[in-house]
Amino acid sequence: GTVVQTALLAETAAGGVTSVKFSPSGAYVLLGYGVRDRIQRINQFPLHRVTRMYRWEDMSLVSHVESDADDVNIALFHPLPGGGFLYGTKQGRVRLCRPWRGAFDDPRNENTLKESLDLHALFATSPVSHFGQSRGH
């Protein structure tokens, strides 16, 4: 094969990548992280990167998820553009995510998934059930 394009990730963003996927439109790239990087392990940060989404055109970071519990086996985009993405964890979980649609540096851009959250309450208020079907159907 022929290399068509190469993108350089900062050293801190490249360590532990286990999954790289293009969005259905080809405009975004989703990275899944399966292990905590060396600096995070040494300093025992409670949160670590789980996913990062970049705009392919300029490799600018547009969204990310951090967690205190998840390590990713695989991360995939929903097959329909705008449908978000999901990831499966080494801990046996599947998480469906919808990225923040505002400015990346907006303070309301909360991308941290803490195990202390009541995930059942989180899913109960979502318009999508555990199985991806609308409520009431």
VMD Tcl script that draws the C-alpha trace (Angstrom):
set ca {
  {0.00 0.00 0.00}
  {0.85 3.66 -0.25}
  {0.86 6.13 2.63}
  {-1.68 8.80 1.67}
  {-1.49 11.08 4.70}
  {0.31 11.14 8.03}
  {-0.65 13.02 11.17}
  {1.66 13.55 14.10}
  {0.19 13.28 17.59}
  {1.84 14.87 20.58}
  {3.76 12.28 22.61}
  {1.28 12.61 25.45}
  {-1.65 11.90 23.10}
  {-0.09 8.89 21.36}
  {0.71 6.55 24.27}
  {-1.72 3.71 24.92}
  {-3.76 4.01 21.70}
  {-5.59 0.72 21.06}
  {-8.15 1.81 18.48}
  {-8.20 4.27 15.55}
  {-11.41 4.75 13.55}
  {-12.67 7.21 10.94}
  {-16.14 8.73 11.26}
  {-18.75 7.76 8.64}
  {-18.16 11.09 6.89}
  {-14.37 10.73 7.05}
  {-14.12 14.14 8.72}
  {-13.12 12.88 12.19}
  {-10.81 10.32 13.74}
  {-11.59 8.59 17.04}
  {-8.77 7.24 19.18}
  {-9.44 4.76 21.98}
  {-6.93 4.37 24.83}
  {-6.48 0.97 26.44}
  {-3.80 1.77 28.98}
  {-2.86 4.73 31.08}
  {0.26 6.47 29.89}
  {3.50 6.32 31.84}
  {3.15 9.79 33.41}
  {-0.37 9.03 34.62}
  {0.74 5.74 36.18}
  {3.72 7.34 37.94}
  {1.73 10.26 39.35}
  {-1.38 8.15 40.09}
  {-3.81 10.59 38.46}
  {-7.30 9.29 39.22}
  {-8.56 10.21 35.73}
  {-7.05 9.10 32.46}
  {-7.90 9.50 28.79}
  {-10.36 7.03 27.33}
  {-11.14 8.54 23.92}
  {-10.08 11.53 21.88}
  {-11.76 12.77 18.73}
  {-9.80 14.83 16.21}
  {-10.85 16.72 13.08}
  {-8.94 14.85 10.34}
  {-8.35 17.98 8.23}
  {-6.05 19.64 10.78}
  {-5.90 17.05 13.61}
  {-7.35 19.55 16.07}
  {-8.85 17.99 19.21}
  {-12.63 18.42 19.19}
  {-13.79 16.08 21.97}
  {-12.49 13.69 24.59}
  {-13.65 11.43 27.40}
  {-11.73 10.79 30.61}
  {-12.54 8.17 33.23}
  {-11.34 6.90 36.56}
  {-12.38 3.32 35.72}
  {-12.44 2.52 31.99}
  {-9.68 1.12 29.78}
  {-10.77 0.77 26.14}
  {-10.62 -2.38 24.04}
  {-12.23 -0.75 21.02}
  {-13.91 2.55 20.12}
  {-16.24 2.92 17.12}
  {-18.32 5.66 15.54}
  {-22.05 5.12 15.21}
  {-22.69 4.25 11.53}
  {-24.89 7.33 11.03}
  {-23.16 10.74 10.99}
  {-23.92 12.65 14.18}
  {-24.87 9.46 16.05}
  {-21.91 9.68 18.43}
  {-19.60 6.81 19.24}
  {-19.34 3.87 21.57}
  {-16.54 2.05 23.24}
  {-16.09 -1.32 24.88}
  {-13.91 -1.61 27.97}
  {-11.57 -4.20 29.39}
  {-13.84 -4.07 32.44}
  {-16.75 -5.51 30.41}
  {-18.75 -2.32 29.80}
  {-20.10 -0.74 26.62}
  {-20.57 3.03 26.71}
  {-22.48 5.14 24.17}
  {-21.26 8.73 23.97}
  {-22.36 11.87 22.21}
  {-19.61 14.45 21.89}
  {-19.98 18.01 23.10}
  {-21.19 20.22 20.26}
  {-19.96 23.55 21.60}
  {-16.51 25.07 21.81}
  {-13.95 22.59 23.14}
  {-12.78 24.98 25.86}
  {-16.34 25.80 27.05}
  {-16.53 25.17 30.84}
  {-19.78 23.23 30.30}
  {-17.82 20.71 28.23}
  {-17.77 18.01 30.93}
  {-16.09 14.95 29.48}
  {-15.30 13.08 32.68}
  {-16.96 9.76 33.42}
  {-16.44 8.87 37.05}
  {-17.37 5.47 38.41}
  {-19.00 7.29 41.32}
  {-21.72 8.61 38.98}
  {-25.07 6.86 39.20}
  {-24.98 5.43 35.69}
  {-28.47 3.92 35.96}
  {-29.91 7.38 36.62}
  {-27.83 8.77 33.76}
  {-29.24 6.22 31.31}
  {-32.79 6.56 32.67}
  {-32.87 10.24 31.72}
  {-31.41 9.61 28.27}
  {-33.78 9.54 25.27}
  {-32.07 6.28 24.24}
  {-32.35 3.07 26.25}
  {-29.53 0.60 26.93}
  {-30.33 -1.15 23.64}
  {-30.43 1.95 21.45}
  {-34.21 2.04 21.05}
  {-36.29 5.10 21.82}
  {-38.22 5.02 25.09}
  {-41.81 3.88 24.79}
  {-41.15 1.67 21.76}
}
mol new
graphics top color blue
foreach p $ca { graphics top sphere $p radius 0.5 }
foreach p [lrange $ca 0 end-1] q [lrange $ca 1 end] { graphics top cylinder $p $q radius 0.2 }
display resetview
